[in-house]
């Protein structure tokens, strides 16, 4: 699985999200996701939404995932 496929899965689960995924080896990924759905959610709930979007790929094709999950307002503040 490559970075674009991971990004596609996340976008399918979080329509309208801005998603950037990077990888050096196609098993360890770093993702930055900006989505309105994250508003008023704690970090763990945000991660759960992302893991749900990735489904069975987590633990199979994706061995490690570093997540930066932001609301649009949080992304502007950076």
trRosetta pair geometry for C-beta under 8 A, 3 or more apart (Angstrom, degrees):
i j d omega theta_ij theta_ji phi_ij phi_ji
1 5 4.8 -120 -161 82 84 136
1 6 6.2 96 149 -53 116 86
1 26 6.1 160 74 -176 50 92
1 27 8.0 102 53 -91 89 48
1 57 6.2 78 -77 -153 169 121
1 61 3.8 75 -3 160 127 138
1 62 6.6 -53 71 -56 143 76
2 5 5.3 99 55 8 66 102
2 6 7.4 -125 105 -3 36 90
2 23 7.0 -159 -161 52 54 136
2 26 5.4 -46 -98 -117 56 107
3 6 5.7 -55 -151 36 35 112
3 7 6.3 35 153 -19 68 106
3 21 4.2 178 -166 108 88 101
3 22 6.0 5 -121 -115 144 17
3 23 4.8 -167 -67 12 99 103
3 26 7.6 -104 -34 -104 67 66
3 29 6.5 153 -108 -127 77 108
4 7 5.5 -53 -147 38 33 113
4 8 6.3 39 152 -25 65 103
4 21 7.4 -173 -68 63 24 119
5 8 5.5 -48 -146 32 33 115
5 9 6.6 34 154 -19 63 102
6 9 5.9 -54 -153 34 31 111
6 10 6.6 28 152 -16 64 106
6 21 4.7 174 88 -165 116 167
6 23 7.6 112 10 -34 145 130
6 29 5.5 -173 -144 -133 177 163
6 31 6.8 -125 138 -81 123 122
6 54 7.1 1 -146 -115 78 109
6 57 7.4 -175 -106 137 76 150
6 62 6.6 103 -107 -86 118 125
6 65 8.0 180 -158 -113 138 117
7 10 5.7 -57 -149 38 33 110
7 11 6.2 32 154 -18 68 108
7 19 4.6 152 -149 121 88 123
7 20 7.2 0 -108 -122 125 14
7 21 4.4 -144 -59 8 93 121
7 31 7.5 173 -88 -126 71 106
8 11 5.8 -55 -145 39 30 110
8 12 6.3 34 154 -24 64 105
9 12 5.7 -53 -149 32 30 113
9 13 6.6 18 156 -9 63 108
9 53 5.7 132 144 145 81 88
9 54 5.3 79 128 -109 136 55
9 55 7.2 -121 -167 20 126 96
9 57 6.4 -77 -102 16 175 151
10 13 6.0 -65 -152 43 31 104
10 14 6.0 -22 166 30 70 108
10 17 6.6 -89 141 85 96 143
10 19 4.9 145 93 -122 128 149
10 21 7.4 153 10 -54 139 125
10 31 6.7 155 -63 -161 162 145
10 33 6.1 -121 172 -100 139 129
10 50 6.2 -4 -125 -143 104 83
10 53 5.0 83 -120 119 45 143
10 54 6.8 -1 -72 -64 74 84
11 14 6.6 -77 -127 66 25 72
11 15 6.9 60 172 -105 65 42
11 17 6.0 -148 -111 59 60 97
11 19 5.4 -118 -61 10 89 142
12 15 7.4 6 -152 -69 22 75
12 53 6.6 148 74 -162 77 99
13 49 7.1 159 141 166 118 76
13 50 7.5 132 92 -129 139 33
13 52 6.2 156 -159 100 142 81
13 53 2.4 -141 35 -114 159 101
13 54 7.5 -72 -7 -29 152 45
14 17 3.9 34 118 -23 112 137
14 19 7.7 127 72 -62 116 118
14 33 6.8 64 73 -173 158 129
14 35 4.9 -48 174 -114 131 153
14 37 5.8 -123 -139 24 102 142
14 49 6.5 76 -75 149 116 116
14 50 7.5 -24 -26 -93 135 63
14 53 5.9 -52 -16 -79 87 151
16 35 6.9 108 94 -134 84 83
16 36 6.9 -17 111 15 129 108
17 33 5.4 -5 175 -167 130 94
17 34 6.4 156 -164 75 73 47
17 35 3.8 -28 -107 -84 101 106
17 37 7.4 -49 -74 19 108 111
18 33 7.2 153 80 -156 56 43
18 34 4.2 0 53 53 106 104
18 35 7.4 -163 26 -63 62 61
18 75 7.6 71 59 -121 136 169
19 31 6.7 -23 -161 -164 88 103
19 32 7.4 154 -153 82 40 56
19 33 5.3 1 -106 -108 76 80
19 34 8.0 -149 -65 28 42 65
20 31 7.0 155 83 -154 51 53
20 32 4.6 -1 56 54 101 100
20 33 8.0 -160 29 -70 60 45
21 29 5.6 -14 -168 -169 103 117
21 30 7.1 155 -154 80 53 47
21 31 4.7 -13 -101 -101 82 83
21 32 7.9 -162 -71 25 42 61
22 29 7.0 146 76 -158 43 65
22 30 4.9 -14 59 59 95 98
22 31 7.9 -175 21 -76 63 41
23 26 5.5 105 131 -75 142 35
23 27 7.5 133 -162 32 128 32
23 28 6.3 147 -140 80 90 54
23 29 4.7 -40 -79 -100 105 70
23 30 7.3 171 -74 17 54 70
24 28 6.9 -12 44 70 86 103
25 28 5.7 40 52 28 108 92
26 61 8.0 -58 158 178 84 92
27 61 7.2 -132 -115 170 68 51
27 62 7.0 158 -162 -134 49 30
27 63 4.4 20 166 13 100 114
27 64 7.2 58 133 24 75 80
28 63 6.1 -46 -71 70 67 97
28 64 4.4 3 -124 60 82 110
28 65 7.9 -164 -158 -70 48 38
29 62 6.1 -46 10 -138 124 104
29 64 7.0 172 29 93 60 62
29 65 5.0 -5 68 -112 98 73
29 66 7.1 -155 103 29 52 71
30 65 7.7 156 -92 -161 27 51
30 66 4.3 -14 -114 64 76 111
30 68 7.8 29 177 -3 87 100
31 50 7.2 157 95 -160 146 140
31 65 6.3 -3 5 -169 113 99
31 66 7.0 165 23 83 63 57
31 67 5.5 -11 66 -112 98 64
31 68 7.0 -162 100 33 53 69
32 68 4.4 -12 -112 68 74 113
32 70 7.4 -1 -172 10 83 111
33 38 7.8 137 112 -45 100 136
33 50 6.3 178 14 -97 162 121
33 67 7.1 -23 15 -159 109 91
33 68 7.2 160 24 86 61 60
33 69 5.2 -7 66 -114 102 69
33 70 7.2 166 88 30 52 66
34 70 5.0 -24 -106 77 76 96
34 71 7.2 47 -158 155 73 11
34 72 5.9 88 170 -87 109 55
34 74 7.9 -161 -128 70 92 91
34 75 4.5 11 -118 -57 132 149
35 38 5.1 106 76 -11 85 99
35 49 8.0 -136 81 117 151 144
35 69 7.5 -35 29 -162 101 86
35 70 7.9 125 23 79 57 49
35 71 7.3 -64 76 -115 44 46
35 72 7.9 -88 117 -42 4 78
36 39 5.8 -17 -177 -14 58 115
36 71 6.8 58 -120 -148 35 82
36 72 6.2 -4 -79 -11 72 111
37 41 7.5 7 139 -5 65 141
37 49 6.3 168 125 -165 130 163
38 41 5.2 -105 -160 47 50 115
38 46 4.8 34 -127 -112 103 113
38 49 7.5 -140 -83 42 75 150
38 69 5.6 177 -111 156 144 100
38 70 6.7 141 84 126 159 15
38 71 4.8 -144 86 -73 104 74
38 74 8.0 -67 105 21 130 133
39 71 4.9 87 -79 -119 68 132
39 73 7.9 74 -104 16 98 113
41 45 4.0 -122 -171 91 107 123
41 46 5.1 137 110 -57 122 79
41 49 7.6 24 157 -16 169 130
42 45 5.2 91 55 11 71 102
42 46 7.2 -132 100 -7 36 91
43 46 5.6 -57 -150 35 33 114
43 47 6.3 31 155 -18 68 106
43 69 6.9 138 -140 57 67 116
44 47 5.7 -54 -149 37 32 111
44 48 6.4 37 151 -24 64 104
45 48 5.5 -48 -147 32 34 116
45 49 6.8 40 152 -21 62 98
46 49 5.9 -52 -159 29 33 112
46 50 6.8 28 147 -14 64 105
46 67 7.7 170 118 143 102 133
46 69 3.9 155 151 120 132 150
47 50 5.6 -56 -151 38 37 111
47 51 6.1 37 152 -18 70 105
47 67 5.6 140 -109 72 91 160
47 69 6.5 -146 -65 -10 59 149
48 51 5.7 -51 -141 39 32 110
48 52 6.2 37 155 -23 64 105
49 52 5.7 -54 -149 34 29 113
49 53 6.6 30 151 -20 62 104
49 69 8.0 125 59 -146 110 147
50 53 5.7 -53 -153 32 33 112
50 54 6.5 25 152 -13 66 107
50 65 7.9 -169 133 140 126 143
50 67 5.9 150 71 -126 168 142
50 69 6.4 -124 -37 -87 133 129
51 54 5.7 -60 -148 40 34 108
51 58 5.6 12 -148 -52 84 163
52 55 7.0 28 179 -68 36 60
54 57 4.8 -100 174 62 88 108
54 58 4.8 89 110 -42 124 98
54 62 6.4 -37 -178 21 139 154
54 65 7.6 -107 -64 -66 171 166
55 58 7.1 171 87 9 24 92
56 59 7.8 -82 -174 58 47 97
56 60 6.0 17 150 2 78 138
57 60 5.8 -101 -147 57 31 102
57 61 4.8 -42 -155 47 84 108
57 62 5.1 60 142 0 89 108
58 62 5.3 -39 -107 70 44 118
58 65 7.1 -62 -119 -4 94 137
59 62 7.1 8 -1 74 30 76
59 63 7.5 67 -128 -112 25 43
62 65 5.6 17 170 -52 125 110
70 74 4.1 -140 -161 90 97 118
70 75 4.6 122 121 -60 138 83
70 78 7.7 -42 -128 -32 161 126
71 74 4.6 95 49 6 77 103
71 75 7.1 -139 91 -8 40 87
72 75 5.6 -55 -149 34 33 114
72 76 6.6 34 155 -21 65 103
73 76 5.8 -54 -152 32 33 111
73 77 6.6 34 151 -23 64 106
74 77 5.6 -54 -152 31 35 115
74 78 7.2 47 151 -35 62 95
75 78 6.0 -42 -163 9 37 116
